[in-house]
Amino acid sequence: MEKQALQSDAEILALQKENSQMQDQLKNSPVPVIPITTKENPENLPDGAARKKLLTKSSAKQHS
């Protein structure tokens, strides 16, 4: 039982070390990280309703 506990502890330490090394690699990586979500003010975003109207009109013309 004691050997299993020591083996488990050693495995956990190895995984924590690997995780720490990967985090350091990501911090020092020259590749830029682009966030998926934006922090823009909704007032600055384009009007979706106007876009829908334009799209429905152009698709109606194509089907005529």
Secondary structure, DSSP 8 states (H G I E B T S, - for coil): -HHHHHHHHHHHHHHHHHHHHHHHHHHT--S----SS----GGGS--HHHHHHHHHHHHHHHH-
